[in-house]
């Protein structure tokens, strides 16, 4: 019993520390760009004058996205509606068994991103997102309301990436993050497992996310314009979902072709999904 009490006291202390040190609510614009390594290096030289590295340093961000069993949230998001929402749990690095995690509700309306997040242990987070939790704070109640509205949500995708983050010293709300090696999997959907997954952002590319409460500074606008870099639509979970659909479609095609070949008494030769007919 004594060890149990100590464990819970340490966990509670971790939660309080995380909540105090990290921003829990956001309202901002988020604009995405794809940069080559060379463009990233040139931008880095310029950023040395205006930005400073995040105090947490480079990190591997691990996420488990929650959705309905039919993937309703990601399907709606793929249609680019005026309003969309995502629910996920996040850890920085592979979580240890007793590490608290961030539970996040991310909404986007008319181009503005609203994010609400709180910290809790993974068991309680899973119950909350399944619509079976006991919310204690305002943010937890918002998460609970959203999840119950869908009848509870289930783990759908694991997504990880290696991130470097920077902020403007005179405006902490202005941030720039660079993500590399974006990868996903649809099994072993746990934050305390490995961060190994199938990479879908190729080596040599960096996903830049510019996060601002107002206007983007002129120095960055001039750099992007001079390099011919245009904003892109890049949803990590959307890309993971499309990759899953493509894999399922390829499997169905092969199964159908195999069935037809068997029905006609012909040998079946598997054709790689990457091959196309001229």
Backbone as CSV, one residue per row, in Angstrom:
resi,resn,N_x,N_y,N_z,CA_x,CA_y,CA_z,C_x,C_y,C_z
1,UNK,0.824,-1.209,0.000,0.000,0.000,0.000,0.855,1.254,0.000
2,UNK,1.958,1.240,0.775,2.817,2.409,0.833,3.403,2.763,-0.516
3,UNK,3.871,1.733,-1.263,4.442,1.985,-2.588,3.401,2.572,-3.517
4,UNK,2.167,2.106,-3.388,1.090,2.616,-4.241,0.867,4.096,-3.995
5,UNK,0.878,4.509,-2.721,0.675,5.919,-2.386,1.819,6.767,-2.922
6,UNK,3.055,6.297,-2.761,4.204,7.047,-3.248,4.123,7.219,-4.757
7,UNK,3.761,6.142,-5.460,3.654,6.204,-6.918,2.643,7.253,-7.342
8,UNK,1.512,7.289,-6.686,0.492,8.256,-7.050,0.906,9.672,-6.707
9,UNK,1.643,9.858,-5.623,2.131,11.189,-5.279,3.118,11.687,-6.322
10,UNK,4.002,10.797,-6.766,4.963,11.186,-7.800,4.252,11.507,-9.107
11,UNK,3.255,10.716,-9.462,2.513,10.958,-10.686,1.778,12.290,-10.602
12,UNK,1.155,12.568,-9.461,0.444,13.832,-9.300,1.399,15.011,-9.430
13,UNK,2.618,14.862,-8.880,3.604,15.929,-8.966,4.021,16.154,-10.426
14,UNK,4.185,15.061,-11.177,4.529,15.175,-12.600,3.442,15.920,-13.364
15,UNK,2.202,15.575,-13.067,1.087,16.212,-13.765,1.045,17.702,-13.483
16,UNK,1.243,18.077,-12.234,1.224,19.490,-11.871,2.365,20.230,-12.557
17,UNK,3.569,19.624,-12.543,4.717,20.263,-13.186,4.488,20.460,-14.667
18,UNK,3.956,19.437,-15.348,3.710,19.548,-16.774,2.665,20.605,-17.078
19,UNK,1.616,20.651,-16.268,0.548,21.615,-16.501,1.039,23.039,-16.307
20,UNK,1.935,23.245,-15.362,2.432,24.597,-15.085,3.425,25.050,-16.142
21,UNK,4.213,24.133,-16.691,5.296,24.516,-17.585,4.875,24.601,-19.041
22,UNK,3.775,23.971,-19.414,3.402,23.878,-20.813,2.039,24.529,-21.024
23,UNK,1.925,25.287,-22.090,0.670,25.940,-22.427,-0.407,24.903,-22.727
24,UNK,-1.621,25.124,-22.213,-2.684,24.144,-22.344,-3.809,24.582,-23.274
25,UNK,-3.862,25.845,-23.633,-4.883,26.316,-24.567,-4.217,27.155,-25.650
26,UNK,-4.718,27.024,-26.870,-4.143,27.723,-28.010,-5.260,28.250,-28.902
27,UNK,-5.015,29.410,-29.490,-5.854,29.938,-30.569,-4.897,30.610,-31.536
28,UNK,-4.757,30.032,-32.727,-3.727,30.550,-33.618,-3.967,30.054,-35.043
29,UNK,-3.210,30.629,-35.972,-3.162,30.143,-37.339,-1.996,29.164,-37.444
30,UNK,-2.176,28.105,-38.203,-1.107,27.146,-38.442,-0.970,26.962,-39.950
31,UNK,0.191,27.317,-40.489,0.433,27.254,-41.925,1.601,26.296,-42.160
32,UNK,1.455,25.432,-43.161,2.447,24.381,-43.387,3.156,24.562,-44.721
33,UNK,4.440,24.196,-44.722,5.281,24.278,-45.920,6.190,23.056,-45.947
34,UNK,6.571,22.616,-47.144,7.550,21.555,-47.299,8.862,22.161,-47.803
35,UNK,9.951,21.911,-47.071,11.260,22.457,-47.414,12.258,21.322,-47.636
36,UNK,13.142,21.509,-48.597,14.260,20.583,-48.745,15.269,20.847,-47.626
37,UNK,16.205,19.944,-47.471,17.244,20.149,-46.458,18.034,21.424,-46.730
38,UNK,18.297,21.708,-48.004,19.049,22.911,-48.354,18.268,24.170,-47.989
39,UNK,16.972,24.177,-48.269,16.147,25.329,-47.893,16.067,25.462,-46.381
40,UNK,15.988,24.330,-45.693,15.954,24.353,-44.234,17.241,24.953,-43.680
41,UNK,18.367,24.622,-44.261,19.638,25.166,-43.788,19.701,26.677,-44.012
42,UNK,19.256,27.129,-45.187,19.284,28.573,-45.462,18.343,29.326,-44.531
43,UNK,17.179,28.749,-44.278,16.240,29.394,-43.352,16.809,29.411,-41.938
44,UNK,17.528,28.360,-41.567,18.110,28.298,-40.234,19.094,29.433,-39.984
45,UNK,19.870,29.797,-40.996,20.809,30.916,-40.854,20.052,32.210,-40.568
46,UNK,18.929,32.404,-41.261,18.118,33.598,-41.043,17.448,33.573,-39.673
47,UNK,16.999,32.410,-39.269,16.295,32.291,-37.988,17.198,32.594,-36.801
48,UNK,18.486,32.418,-36.961,19.409,32.719,-35.865,19.274,34.173,-35.400
49,UNK,18.795,35.048,-36.284,18.645,36.464,-35.937,17.324,36.761,-35.234
50,UNK,16.318,35.907,-35.437,14.975,36.255,-34.977,14.320,35.221,-34.053
51,UNK,14.839,34.007,-34.031,14.197,32.932,-33.274,15.192,32.276,-32.334
52,UNK,14.670,31.633,-31.307,15.512,30.866,-30.393,14.933,29.457,-30.270
53,UNK,15.799,28.456,-30.045,15.298,27.080,-29.920,14.421,26.921,-28.691
54,UNK,13.421,26.076,-28.820,12.584,25.738,-27.677,13.455,25.149,-26.567
55,UNK,13.127,25.498,-25.332,13.958,25.067,-24.215,13.955,23.553,-24.008
56,UNK,12.963,22.863,-24.567,12.911,21.405,-24.426,13.848,20.713,-25.410
57,UNK,14.319,21.434,-26.437,15.254,20.870,-27.400,14.575,19.956,-28.405
58,UNK,15.373,19.377,-29.331,14.813,18.438,-30.306,14.153,17.258,-29.592
59,UNK,13.079,16.738,-30.172,12.351,15.651,-29.533,11.677,14.778,-30.578
60,UNK,11.330,13.578,-30.165,10.485,12.707,-30.970,9.079,12.787,-30.399
61,UNK,8.146,13.247,-31.210,6.762,13.416,-30.767,5.981,12.172,-31.162
62,UNK,5.348,11.539,-30.188,4.546,10.337,-30.433,3.076,10.655,-30.180
63,UNK,2.216,10.230,-31.081,0.781,10.504,-30.965,-0.024,9.247,-31.261
64,UNK,-1.117,9.086,-30.549,-2.146,8.120,-30.932,-3.411,8.913,-31.195
65,UNK,-3.864,8.866,-32.446,-5.092,9.561,-32.822,-6.291,8.655,-32.561
66,UNK,-7.349,9.255,-32.024,-8.585,8.540,-31.731,-9.653,8.936,-32.743
67,UNK,-10.494,7.967,-33.075,-11.539,8.201,-34.075,-12.659,7.204,-33.821
68,UNK,-13.731,7.311,-34.589,-14.773,6.286,-34.539,-14.264,5.047,-35.273
69,UNK,-14.880,3.899,-35.076,-14.444,2.701,-35.810,-14.504,2.871,-37.326
70,UNK,-15.376,3.750,-37.826,-15.468,3.983,-39.279,-14.600,5.156,-39.735
71,UNK,-13.756,5.677,-38.850,-12.850,6.788,-39.178,-13.625,8.044,-39.604
72,UNK,-14.684,8.349,-38.888,-15.528,9.483,-39.251,-14.774,10.807,-39.176
73,UNK,-13.966,11.010,-38.149,-13.286,12.295,-37.973,-12.295,12.559,-39.099
74,UNK,-11.484,11.574,-39.442,-10.490,11.803,-40.495,-11.165,11.884,-41.862
75,UNK,-12.263,11.168,-42.068,-12.970,11.272,-43.348,-13.565,12.668,-43.524
76,UNK,-14.131,13.200,-42.468,-14.667,14.560,-42.538,-13.552,15.564,-42.786
77,UNK,-12.433,15.393,-42.101,-11.314,16.320,-42.262,-10.805,16.323,-43.694
78,UNK,-10.812,15.151,-44.349,-10.304,15.046,-45.714,-11.149,15.834,-46.712
79,UNK,-12.373,16.158,-46.332,-13.249,16.945,-47.208,-13.014,18.442,-47.077
80,UNK,-12.088,18.848,-46.199,-11.724,20.246,-45.977,-12.950,21.115,-45.642
81,UNK,-13.711,20.730,-44.620,-14.878,21.538,-44.240,-14.441,22.796,-43.491
82,UNK,-15.370,23.709,-43.263,-15.058,24.915,-42.490,-14.715,24.568,-41.044
83,UNK,-15.337,23.508,-40.529,-15.080,23.089,-39.147,-14.668,21.622,-39.115
84,UNK,-13.605,21.319,-38.381,-13.203,19.932,-38.179,-12.517,19.794,-36.834
85,UNK,-12.432,18.578,-36.340,-11.829,18.351,-35.031,-11.078,17.026,-35.013
86,UNK,-10.061,16.987,-34.158,-9.248,15.790,-33.980,-9.040,15.579,-32.485
87,UNK,-8.888,14.321,-32.104,-8.634,13.964,-30.712,-7.426,13.038,-30.680
88,UNK,-6.487,13.308,-29.783,-5.286,12.488,-29.727,-4.686,12.525,-28.331
89,UNK,-3.820,11.560,-28.053,-2.972,11.618,-26.865,-1.531,11.687,-27.351
90,UNK,-0.688,12.349,-26.593,0.667,12.657,-27.058,1.671,12.484,-25.939
91,UNK,2.850,11.992,-26.323,3.990,11.976,-25.412,5.213,12.465,-26.173
92,UNK,6.171,12.968,-25.442,7.420,13.416,-26.059,8.470,12.349,-25.784
93,UNK,8.749,11.565,-26.821,9.522,10.358,-26.655,8.581,9.209,-26.304
94,UNK,9.106,7.986,-26.348,8.301,6.826,-25.970,8.009,6.913,-24.479
95,UNK,6.737,6.848,-24.131,6.334,7.015,-22.733,6.754,5.798,-21.902
96,UNK,7.207,6.077,-20.703,7.432,4.989,-19.758,6.095,4.608,-19.132
97,UNK,6.068,3.476,-18.446,4.779,2.916,-18.024,4.000,3.838,-17.096
98,UNK,4.703,4.697,-16.345,3.992,5.553,-15.394,3.985,7.029,-15.807
99,UNK,4.413,7.325,-17.041,4.468,8.715,-17.479,3.074,9.247,-17.797
100,UNK,2.746,10.460,-17.336,1.510,11.100,-17.785,1.642,11.524,-19.243
101,UNK,0.528,11.716,-19.900,0.513,12.089,-21.314,-0.386,13.308,-21.495
102,UNK,-0.236,13.958,-22.639,-1.140,15.042,-23.008,-2.344,14.454,-23.743
103,UNK,-3.522,14.894,-23.363,-4.750,14.541,-24.071,-5.242,15.817,-24.742
104,UNK,-5.440,15.768,-26.065,-5.670,17.000,-26.818,-6.934,16.932,-27.657
105,UNK,-7.647,18.022,-27.657,-8.788,18.245,-28.547,-8.416,19.414,-29.445
106,UNK,-8.304,19.141,-30.742,-7.871,20.154,-31.700,-9.009,20.442,-32.666
107,UNK,-9.416,21.700,-32.720,-10.495,22.108,-33.612,-9.973,23.165,-34.576
108,UNK,-10.548,23.180,-35.773,-10.195,24.200,-36.752,-11.471,24.755,-37.364
109,UNK,-11.620,26.063,-37.286,-12.794,26.709,-37.856,-12.367,27.969,-38.599
110,UNK,-12.754,28.039,-39.860,-12.488,29.212,-40.687,-11.008,29.575,-40.677
111,UNK,-10.165,28.549,-40.712,-8.728,28.769,-40.791,-8.028,28.973,-39.472
112,UNK,-8.760,29.078,-38.369,-8.163,29.304,-37.050,-8.162,27.992,-36.265
113,UNK,-7.023,27.665,-35.660,-6.880,26.433,-34.886,-7.080,26.741,-33.406
114,UNK,-7.923,25.939,-32.775,-8.157,26.024,-31.332,-7.746,24.679,-30.731
115,UNK,-6.831,24.723,-29.787,-6.381,23.475,-29.169,-6.531,23.553,-27.666
116,UNK,-7.104,22.493,-27.095,-7.273,22.374,-25.650,-6.604,21.076,-25.230
117,UNK,-5.805,21.128,-24.187,-5.165,19.899,-23.753,-4.970,19.856,-22.251
118,UNK,-4.868,18.651,-21.751,-4.670,18.441,-20.320,-3.744,17.242,-20.150
119,UNK,-3.283,17.008,-18.950,-2.382,15.894,-18.672,-3.047,14.915,-17.722
120,UNK,-2.792,13.649,-17.965,-3.310,12.598,-17.088,-2.583,11.304,-17.402
121,UNK,-2.794,10.258,-16.590,-2.170,8.971,-16.883,-2.914,8.304,-18.034
122,UNK,-2.246,7.335,-18.686,-2.800,6.757,-19.914,-4.079,5.968,-19.665
123,UNK,-4.182,5.310,-18.543,-5.391,4.530,-18.266,-6.609,5.442,-18.160
124,UNK,-6.450,6.535,-17.457,-7.559,7.480,-17.315,-7.862,8.153,-18.646
125,UNK,-6.816,8.436,-19.433,-7.020,9.046,-20.745,-7.832,8.126,-21.650
126,UNK,-7.499,6.831,-21.647,-8.231,5.887,-22.472,-9.696,5.817,-22.099
127,UNK,-9.996,5.835,-20.788,-11.387,5.795,-20.342,-12.136,7.060,-20.753
128,UNK,-11.463,8.207,-20.633,-12.110,9.470,-20.996,-12.463,9.486,-22.480
129,UNK,-11.522,9.067,-23.335,-11.764,9.130,-24.773,-12.736,8.054,-25.238
130,UNK,-12.890,7.005,-24.461,-13.881,5.983,-24.779,-15.283,6.399,-24.360
131,UNK,-15.397,7.590,-23.739,-16.701,8.065,-23.279,-17.116,7.470,-21.957
132,UNK,-16.136,6.959,-21.171,-16.442,6.313,-19.901,-15.669,6.956,-18.753
133,UNK,-15.233,8.188,-18.961,-14.395,8.844,-17.966,-15.180,9.602,-16.923
134,UNK,-14.435,10.171,-15.999,-15.008,11.006,-14.935,-14.272,12.344,-14.985
135,UNK,-14.675,13.255,-15.875,-13.938,14.511,-16.068,-13.929,15.372,-14.811
136,UNK,-12.759,15.988,-14.555,-12.595,16.787,-13.339,-12.402,18.273,-13.626
137,UNK,-11.922,18.621,-14.809,-11.635,20.018,-15.128,-12.459,20.448,-16.340
138,UNK,-12.429,21.744,-16.638,-13.189,22.253,-17.778,-12.718,21.612,-19.083
139,UNK,-11.409,21.506,-19.278,-10.901,20.917,-20.512,-11.272,19.437,-20.588
140,UNK,-11.196,18.734,-19.474,-11.605,17.330,-19.470,-13.079,17.192,-19.810
141,UNK,-13.903,18.111,-19.330,-15.332,18.052,-19.651,-15.574,18.302,-21.141
142,UNK,-14.780,19.189,-21.751,-14.916,19.427,-23.191,-14.539,18.175,-23.980
143,UNK,-13.456,17.522,-23.569,-13.057,16.276,-24.218,-14.127,15.205,-24.030
144,UNK,-14.635,15.092,-22.822,-15.656,14.094,-22.521,-16.902,14.321,-23.377
145,UNK,-17.330,15.569,-23.500,-18.513,15.892,-24.306,-18.302,15.494,-25.764
146,UNK,-17.130,15.828,-26.296,-16.842,15.500,-27.696,-16.852,13.994,-27.925
147,UNK,-16.199,13.247,-27.053,-16.101,11.799,-27.249,-17.446,11.112,-27.067
148,UNK,-18.230,11.541,-26.078,-19.551,10.934,-25.885,-20.475,11.245,-27.050
149,UNK,-20.281,12.394,-27.685,-21.127,12.758,-28.837,-20.963,11.757,-29.969
150,UNK,-19.776,11.143,-30.063,-19.535,10.137,-31.097,-19.734,8.715,-30.579
151,UNK,-20.207,8.594,-29.354,-20.378,7.265,-28.784,-19.092,6.643,-28.284
152,UNK,-18.105,7.495,-28.016,-16.798,7.005,-27.597,-15.879,6.823,-28.796
153,UNK,-14.579,7.052,-28.581,-13.597,6.945,-29.658,-12.599,5.838,-29.333
154,UNK,-11.959,5.325,-30.369,-11.001,4.223,-30.204,-9.670,4.616,-30.836
155,UNK,-8.552,4.037,-30.393,-7.258,4.312,-31.044,-7.294,3.898,-32.508
156,UNK,-6.789,4.768,-33.393,-6.872,4.497,-34.825,-5.514,4.520,-35.521
157,UNK,-4.665,5.494,-35.177,-3.372,5.615,-35.845,-2.314,6.035,-34.832
158,UNK,-1.132,5.447,-34.954,0.045,5.932,-34.240,0.878,6.729,-35.230
159,UNK,1.232,7.948,-34.861,2.036,8.805,-35.732,3.166,9.417,-34.907
160,UNK,4.382,9.324,-35.431,5.549,9.893,-34.752,6.373,10.688,-35.745
161,UNK,7.147,11.638,-35.225,8.044,12.425,-36.065,9.102,13.063,-35.174
162,UNK,10.218,13.397,-35.796,11.316,14.049,-35.081,11.179,15.553,-35.282
163,UNK,11.111,16.300,-34.198,10.756,17.724,-34.264,11.830,18.616,-33.640
164,UNK,12.048,19.758,-34.304,12.791,20.875,-33.721,11.838,22.057,-33.665
165,UNK,11.791,22.722,-32.532,10.845,23.825,-32.338,11.589,25.095,-31.957
166,UNK,11.048,26.235,-32.414,11.640,27.552,-32.156,10.518,28.544,-31.853
167,UNK,10.875,29.588,-31.104,9.906,30.649,-30.823,10.589,32.011,-30.898
168,UNK,9.782,33.043,-31.100,10.317,34.412,-31.145,10.431,34.930,-29.710
169,UNK,11.592,35.410,-29.300,11.769,35.840,-27.911,10.874,37.010,-27.530
170,UNK,10.464,37.829,-28.515,9.589,38.959,-28.197,8.113,38.621,-28.399
171,UNK,7.815,37.360,-28.796,6.427,36.947,-29.004,6.371,35.426,-28.908
172,UNK,6.164,34.907,-27.696,6.202,33.465,-27.493,5.111,32.732,-28.266
173,UNK,4.076,33.448,-28.709,3.010,32.800,-29.468,3.424,32.507,-30.912
174,UNK,4.487,33.163,-31.381,4.964,32.885,-32.731,5.986,31.772,-32.660
175,UNK,5.646,30.625,-33.289,6.497,29.445,-33.226,6.705,28.870,-34.622
176,UNK,7.819,28.203,-34.779,8.122,27.479,-36.008,8.625,26.096,-35.612
177,UNK,8.062,25.070,-36.203,8.505,23.711,-35.928,8.872,23.023,-37.238
178,UNK,9.913,22.185,-37.174,10.357,21.405,-38.320,10.213,19.930,-37.966
179,UNK,9.448,19.202,-38.771,9.236,17.774,-38.535,9.897,16.971,-39.646
180,UNK,10.631,15.951,-39.255,11.268,15.025,-40.203,10.843,13.597,-39.856
181,UNK,11.063,12.710,-40.822,10.795,11.281,-40.631,9.388,11.050,-40.077
182,UNK,8.402,11.646,-40.692,7.019,11.440,-40.265,6.630,10.004,-40.604
183,UNK,6.105,9.282,-39.628,5.849,7.860,-39.800,4.579,7.443,-39.057
184,UNK,3.980,6.342,-39.493,2.709,5.915,-38.904,2.594,4.401,-38.894
185,UNK,1.701,3.920,-38.052,1.337,2.502,-38.058,-0.110,2.380,-37.575
186,UNK,-0.723,1.243,-37.879,-2.121,1.011,-37.502,-2.259,-0.146,-36.523
187,UNK,-1.143,-0.638,-36.015,-1.154,-1.677,-34.990,-0.286,-1.227,-33.828
188,UNK,-0.411,-1.931,-32.705,0.381,-1.588,-31.515,0.214,-0.105,-31.195
189,UNK,-1.031,0.310,-31.031,-1.361,1.728,-30.867,-1.192,2.151,-29.406
190,UNK,0.071,2.180,-28.993,0.411,2.537,-27.619,1.571,3.531,-27.624
191,UNK,1.553,4.438,-26.657,2.640,5.402,-26.534,3.831,4.840,-25.764
192,UNK,3.640,3.731,-25.079,4.747,3.147,-24.332,5.403,1.998,-25.100
193,UNK,5.057,1.858,-26.384,5.722,0.876,-27.236,6.858,1.576,-27.973
194,UNK,7.298,1.034,-29.057,8.360,1.645,-29.850,7.818,2.804,-30.681
195,UNK,8.713,3.679,-31.151,8.302,4.728,-32.085,8.614,4.341,-33.527
196,UNK,9.000,3.087,-33.748,9.278,2.594,-35.099,7.962,2.437,-35.856
197,UNK,7.906,2.969,-37.072,6.706,2.882,-37.903,7.115,3.120,-39.348
198,UNK,6.163,3.008,-40.253,6.438,3.186,-41.681,6.528,4.673,-42.011
199,UNK,7.667,5.087,-42.543,7.904,6.497,-42.845,7.192,6.892,-44.135
200,UNK,6.481,8.032,-44.115,5.823,8.481,-45.339,6.198,9.901,-45.749
201,UNK,7.026,10.590,-44.979,7.638,11.827,-45.456,9.082,11.487,-45.789
202,UNK,9.405,11.531,-47.065,10.685,11.015,-47.522,11.861,11.784,-46.936
203,UNK,12.991,11.113,-46.846,14.223,11.749,-46.380,14.565,12.923,-47.291
204,UNK,15.087,13.976,-46.697,15.436,15.164,-47.466,14.353,16.219,-47.468
205,UNK,13.174,15.915,-46.879,12.088,16.886,-46.782,11.808,17.205,-45.322
206,UNK,11.442,18.456,-45.076,11.110,18.929,-43.741,9.739,19.590,-43.791
207,UNK,8.856,19.199,-42.881,7.548,19.832,-42.779,7.661,21.002,-41.805
208,UNK,7.568,22.211,-42.329,7.610,23.419,-41.511,6.179,23.826,-41.165
209,UNK,5.915,24.015,-39.882,4.635,24.546,-39.430,4.893,25.899,-38.774
210,UNK,4.268,26.921,-39.324,4.351,28.270,-38.772,3.086,28.508,-37.963
211,UNK,3.255,28.836,-36.685,2.129,28.968,-35.767,2.130,30.379,-35.202
212,UNK,1.070,31.118,-35.504,1.060,32.541,-35.146,-0.334,32.963,-34.733
213,UNK,-0.373,33.869,-33.749,-1.646,34.444,-33.337,-2.068,35.598,-34.221
214,UNK,-1.135,36.140,-34.998,-1.434,37.265,-35.882,-0.677,37.138,-37.178
215,UNK,-0.114,38.255,-37.631,0.578,38.276,-38.921,1.924,37.565,-38.837
216,UNK,2.348,36.994,-39.967,3.666,36.382,-40.076,4.686,37.492,-40.313
217,UNK,5.837,37.450,-39.643,6.811,38.532,-39.790,7.337,38.646,-41.225
218,UNK,7.694,39.864,-41.575,8.108,40.166,-42.942,9.338,39.371,-43.364
219,UNK,10.295,39.168,-42.459,11.514,38.452,-42.824,11.222,37.030,-43.305
220,UNK,10.199,36.396,-42.693,9.848,35.047,-43.106,9.071,35.057,-44.421
221,UNK,8.186,36.020,-44.576,7.437,36.147,-45.828,8.392,36.344,-47.002
222,UNK,9.389,37.206,-46.818,10.350,37.473,-47.896,11.176,36.237,-48.219
223,UNK,11.557,35.483,-47.183,12.331,34.259,-47.437,11.508,33.258,-48.229
224,UNK,10.293,32.988,-47.801,9.448,32.002,-48.482,9.173,32.417,-49.923
225,UNK,8.920,33.707,-50.121,8.669,34.203,-51.469,9.913,34.062,-52.346
226,UNK,11.062,34.432,-51.798,12.297,34.354,-52.552,12.680,32.937,-52.925
227,UNK,12.310,31.963,-52.090,12.626,30.559,-52.362,11.542,29.877,-53.199
228,UNK,10.453,30.588,-53.452,9.354,29.979,-54.203,8.624,28.896,-53.427
229,UNK,8.586,29.030,-52.109,7.942,28.032,-51.252,6.493,28.444,-51.003
230,UNK,5.576,27.567,-51.313,4.146,27.843,-51.147,3.574,26.964,-50.041
231,UNK,2.548,27.453,-49.389,1.927,26.665,-48.332,1.274,25.420,-48.917
232,UNK,1.196,24.385,-48.107,0.646,23.108,-48.541,-0.405,22.632,-47.546
233,UNK,-1.261,21.749,-48.020,-2.157,21.023,-47.127,-1.480,19.699,-46.798
234,UNK,-1.196,19.484,-45.545,-0.494,18.261,-45.142,-1.023,17.845,-43.774
235,UNK,-1.960,16.928,-43.767,-2.478,16.373,-42.526,-1.788,15.044,-42.270
236,UNK,-1.073,14.943,-41.162,-0.350,13.700,-40.869,-1.314,12.531,-40.739
237,UNK,-2.382,12.710,-39.988,-3.329,11.609,-39.824,-4.087,11.362,-41.122
238,UNK,-4.332,12.412,-41.903,-4.978,12.231,-43.195,-4.117,11.408,-44.136
239,UNK,-2.803,11.673,-44.138,-1.886,10.895,-44.968,-1.845,9.441,-44.504
240,UNK,-1.827,9.222,-43.188,-1.800,7.856,-42.664,-3.067,7.104,-43.067
241,UNK,-4.198,7.766,-43.019,-5.469,7.140,-43.397,-5.480,6.787,-44.881
242,UNK,-4.987,7.700,-45.722,-4.963,7.418,-47.160,-4.024,6.244,-47.468
243,UNK,-2.906,6.175,-46.761,-1.995,5.054,-46.970,-2.662,3.738,-46.574
244,UNK,-3.439,3.766,-45.499,-4.158,2.563,-45.095,-5.188,2.160,-46.156
245,UNK,-5.913,3.139,-46.692,-6.889,2.842,-47.740,-6.222,2.241,-48.972
246,UNK,-5.084,2.813,-49.365,-4.377,2.304,-50.536,-3.910,0.872,-50.316
247,UNK,-3.425,0.575,-49.114,-2.970,-0.785,-48.816,-4.139,-1.766,-48.844
248,UNK,-5.283,-1.356,-48.264,-6.459,-2.229,-48.265,-6.974,-2.449,-49.683
249,UNK,-6.953,-1.390,-50.496,-7.410,-1.518,-51.876,-6.509,-2.461,-52.666
250,UNK,-5.203,-2.355,-52.470,-4.264,-3.239,-53.157,-4.491,-4.692,-52.755
251,UNK,-4.769,-4.938,-51.472,-5.029,-6.299,-51.007,-6.307,-6.848,-51.616
252,UNK,-7.356,-5.999,-51.702,-8.610,-6.466,-52.297,-8.437,-6.776,-53.778
253,UNK,-7.648,-5.940,-54.469,-7.413,-6.192,-55.885,-6.671,-7.504,-56.095
254,UNK,-5.667,-7.758,-55.279,-4.920,-8.995,-55.417,-5.794,-10.193,-55.095
255,UNK,-6.636,-10.069,-54.051,-7.527,-11.169,-53.692,-8.527,-11.434,-54.812
256,UNK,-9.041,-10.364,-55.426,-10.004,-10.516,-56.521,-9.343,-11.159,-57.731
257,UNK,-8.125,-10.699,-58.065,-7.406,-11.267,-59.203,-7.078,-12.737,-58.969
258,UNK,-6.686,-13.066,-57.727,-6.376,-14.455,-57.397,-7.617,-15.329,-57.528
259,UNK,-8.777,-14.808,-57.086,-10.027,-15.557,-57.169,-10.425,-15.812,-58.622
260,UNK,-10.290,-14.786,-59.472,-10.638,-14.942,-60.879,-9.706,-15.940,-61.568
261,UNK,-8.416,-15.845,-61.261,-7.462,-16.778,-61.860,-7.779,-18.208,-61.467
262,UNK,-8.146,-18.400,-60.209,-8.490,-19.741,-59.738,-9.752,-20.255,-60.417
263,UNK,-10.741,-19.345,-60.605,-12.000,-19.749,-61.239,-11.787,-20.173,-62.686
264,UNK,-10.834,-19.546,-63.363,-10.563,-19.870,-64.763,-9.460,-20.915,-64.904
265,UNK,-8.932,-21.376,-63.811,-7.887,-22.389,-63.860,-6.565,-21.866,-64.367
266,UNK,-6.285,-20.576,-64.131,-5.071,-19.943,-64.619,-4.107,-19.688,-63.464
267,UNK,-2.813,-19.684,-63.744,-1.859,-19.308,-62.680,-1.994,-17.834,-62.345
268,UNK,-1.840,-17.492,-61.077,-1.944,-16.090,-60.639,-0.565,-15.539,-60.369
269,UNK,-0.255,-14.415,-60.984,1.026,-13.731,-60.766,0.742,-12.395,-60.091
270,UNK,1.292,-12.189,-58.906,1.077,-10.935,-58.172,1.863,-9.804,-58.835
271,UNK,1.204,-8.659,-59.022,1.841,-7.484,-59.616,2.027,-6.444,-58.524
272,UNK,3.220,-5.935,-58.310,3.442,-4.915,-57.280,2.505,-3.734,-57.458
273,UNK,2.047,-3.154,-56.331,1.115,-2.038,-56.384,1.715,-0.837,-57.091
274,UNK,3.055,-0.752,-57.126,3.711,0.411,-57.738,3.688,0.344,-59.259
275,UNK,3.372,-0.831,-59.817,3.365,-0.987,-61.278,2.066,-0.477,-61.861
276,UNK,2.140,0.146,-62.994,0.948,0.626,-63.689,1.026,0.194,-65.137
277,UNK,-0.123,0.175,-65.794,-0.181,-0.174,-67.216,-0.071,1.071,-68.039
278,UNK,0.733,1.046,-69.102,0.898,2.184,-69.990,-0.347,2.326,-70.872
